[in-house]
Amino acid sequence: MTWMPFLCLAVGLLIGIRNLTERILKRIDRIINIALVVLMLTIGMNIGINNSVMSNLGSIGLNCLAISLCAIIFSILFTVIAEKTVLPLEKLKEKISSENININSKIHIPQEEKDKDSPLIWIMPISIVIGVIFGYFVTSYIHTFVLDYMLMGSLIILYVSVGISLGSNRKVFKYIRILGFRVIYISIAILGGSLTGGFIAGTLLRVPLHISVISASGMSYYSLTGAYMTQTYGIEAGTYGFVVNVMREFFTVLLLPLLVKISAGSSIASGAAGNMDTMLVPVTKFVGAELGLVTLITGVILTFAVPFMLPILYSLLL
């Protein structure tokens, strides 16, 4: 299981660097969207057929809430420290303004992710609910090996899609050189804060660290994290991986007016990996168009870090 993500990422990268046309990228996006819906249905059915998870959904939900908030809080704390020491974002904002870079034309983002009214926003959670209901009421007719194959297939498609996205969006890394490599410190601070928050929440709640830390390391990449943890540890852990990161996106949107008053980097820190797609527009509206590029770069780095972090943490937290 540890090697599979890296193999899929490599395959996706080889596909992505071939300068794919917009038409092909749209087709790939459709395949990914279908895989996401199948994944949500599969996770939902796995939850529905598991009596232990169903009977403990309340306590699991509260634990997920605590882990998510801890990950956000420590990401913000570490980012503010980075802003005060190695990366003053106000000076960087002036530099970006002078470069006059339009981020919307520099990276491929699926239209479904740009559009705040995208049907995926409600199709995915509805798919989870439908899966839970279906799994709960037709338990005796569902073969677990079928769900395992569905989960594995969806996971492979997601990992390959990350590689394709990396290959297609490689031009964004050029802007790291323009802005200076210190911009990477924001991503490091967010990752470090998420891991720290997961560790502290897990210790206080007495949740196994492999669950709390790995779920927090998803940094709002809920589909991949939930699928990986389900495949690796079982559906209860997968529920944590999914819910913790869905909550992170929810609280990011809810708290943006407050976060921007703390510092510009706080909003970026809360959005984490989601800054590459779903969180890019709302976060940029609060931090300003100039820091939208920093938001984007941070999201890109963290999005591509998650698939590597999950198997590495799995190996470390055995």
Residue pairs with C-beta under 8 A, 6 or more apart in sequence:
1 231
1 232
1 311
1 314
2 311
2 314
2 315
3 311
4 156
4 159
5 159
5 228
5 307
5 308
5 310
5 311
6 308
6 311
8 156
8 159
8 160
8 163
9 159
9 160
9 162
9 163
9 166
9 307
9 308
10 163
11 160
11 163
12 159
12 160
12 161
12 162
12 163
12 164
12 165
12 166
12 167
13 163
13 164
13 166
13 167
14 163
14 167
15 160
15 163
15 164
15 167
16 163
16 164
16 165
16 166
16 167
16 168
16 169
16 170
17 167
17 170
18 167
20 28
20 164
20 168
25 108
25 168
26 111
28 161
28 164
29 110
29 111
29 112
31 157
32 110
32 157
32 158
32 161
33 112
33 120
35 153
35 154
35 157
35 158
35 161
36 120
36 124
36 154
36 158
36 223
37 123
37 124
37 127
38 150
38 153
38 154
39 150
39 151
39 154
39 155
39 158
39 223
39 226
39 227
40 124
40 125
40 127
40 128
40 131
40 223
41 127
41 128
41 130
41 131
41 134
42 131
42 147
42 150
42 151
42 154
43 128
43 131
43 151
43 226
43 227
43 230
43 235
43 238
43 239
43 242
44 127
44 128
44 129
44 130
44 131
44 132
44 133
44 134
44 135
45 131
45 132
45 134
45 135
45 142
45 147
46 131
46 135
46 147
46 151
46 230
46 235
46 238
47 53
47 54
47 128
47 131
47 132
47 135
47 235
47 239
48 54
48 131
48 132
48 133
48 134
48 135
48 136
48 137
48 139
49 135
49 136
49 139
49 142
49 144
49 147
50 235
50 236
52 236
53 60
53 235
53 236
53 239
54 136
56 236
60 236
60 239
60 240
60 243
61 243
63 201
63 205
63 207
63 212
63 240
64 215
64 239
64 240
64 243
64 244
64 247
65 247
66 201
66 204
66 205
67 197
67 198
67 201
67 202
67 205
67 207
67 212
67 215
67 216
67 240
67 244
68 216
68 243
68 244
68 245
68 247
68 248
68 251
69 197
69 247
69 251
70 197
70 198
70 200
70 201
70 216
71 193
71 194
71 197
71 198
71 201
71 216
71 219
71 244
71 248
72 197
72 248
72 251
72 252
72 255
72 269
72 270
73 193
73 197
74 192
74 193
74 194
74 196
74 197
74 200
75 189
75 190
75 193
75 194
75 197
75 219
75 269
75 270
75 272
76 193
76 259
76 262
76 265
76 266
76 269
76 270
77 193
78 189
78 190
78 192
78 193
78 196
78 269
79 186
79 189
79 190
79 193
79 263
79 265
79 266
79 268
79 269
80 262
80 263
80 265
80 266
81 189
82 185
82 186
82 188
82 189
82 265
83 89
83 263
83 264
83 265
86 182
86 185
87 182
87 183
87 185
87 186
87 265
89 263
89 264
89 265
89 291
89 294
90 264
92 179
92 180
92 183
92 291
92 294
93 264
93 288
93 290
93 291
94 290
95 179
96 179
96 290
96 291
96 293
96 294
97 290
99 178
101 175
101 178
101 293
103 292
103 293
103 296
106 171
106 172
106 175
106 296
107 169
107 171
107 172
107 296
107 300
108 165
108 168
108 169
109 276
109 277
109 280
110 277
111 118
112 118
112 119
112 120
113 120
113 277
113 278
114 277
114 280
114 281
116 281
116 282
121 278
124 223
125 246
128 242
135 142
148 231
151 227
151 230
151 231
152 231
154 227
155 224
155 227
155 228
155 231
158 223
158 224
158 227
159 224
159 307
162 224
162 303
162 304
162 307
165 303
165 304
166 304
169 300
172 296
172 297
172 300
173 300
175 293
175 297
176 183
176 184
176 297
179 293
179 294
179 297
183 294
183 297
183 298
184 301
186 265
186 268
186 269
186 294
186 298
187 297
187 298
187 301
187 302
187 305
189 269
190 219
190 268
190 269
190 272
190 298
190 302
191 217
191 219
191 302
191 305
191 309
193 269
194 216
194 217
194 219
194 272
195 213
195 216
195 217
197 216
198 209
198 212
198 213
198 214
198 215
198 216
198 217
199 209
199 212
199 213
199 216
201 207
201 212
201 216
202 208
202 209
202 211
202 212
202 213
203 209
205 212
207 240
209 317
210 233
210 237
210 313
210 314
210 317
210 318
211 229
211 233
211 236
211 237
211 240
212 240
213 313
213 317
214 225
214 229
214 237
214 241
214 310
214 313
214 314
214 317
215 225
215 229
215 237
215 240
215 241
215 244
215 245
216 244
217 225
217 306
217 309
217 310
217 313
218 224
218 225
218 226
218 241
218 244
218 245
218 248
218 273
218 306
218 310
219 245
219 248
219 272
219 273
219 274
219 302
219 305
219 306
220 245
220 248
220 249
220 252
220 271
220 272
220 273
220 274
220 279
221 245
221 273
221 274
221 302
221 303
221 306
222 241
222 242
222 243
222 244
222 245
222 246
222 248
222 249
223 242
224 306
224 307
224 310
225 241
225 242
225 244
225 245
225 306
225 310
226 238
226 239
226 241
226 242
226 243
226 245
227 238
227 241
228 241
228 310
228 311
229 237
229 238
229 240
229 241
229 310
230 237
230 238
230 239
230 241
231 238
232 314
248 270
248 272
248 274
249 271
249 274
249 278
249 279
251 270
252 259
252 267
252 270
252 271
252 274
252 279
252 282
252 283
253 279
253 282
255 270
256 267
256 270
256 282
256 283
256 286
257 286
259 266
259 267
259 269
259 270
259 286
260 266
260 267
260 286
260 287
264 287
264 288
264 291
267 283
267 286
267 287
267 295
268 275
268 283
268 287
268 291
268 294
268 295
268 298
271 279
271 280
271 282
271 283
271 295
271 298
271 299
272 279
272 298
272 299
272 302
273 299
273 302
273 303
273 305
273 306
274 280
274 299
275 283
275 295
275 296
275 298
275 299
275 302
276 296
276 299
276 300
276 302
276 303
277 299
277 303
279 295
279 299
280 292
280 295
280 296
280 299
283 292
283 295
284 291
284 292
284 295
287 294
287 295
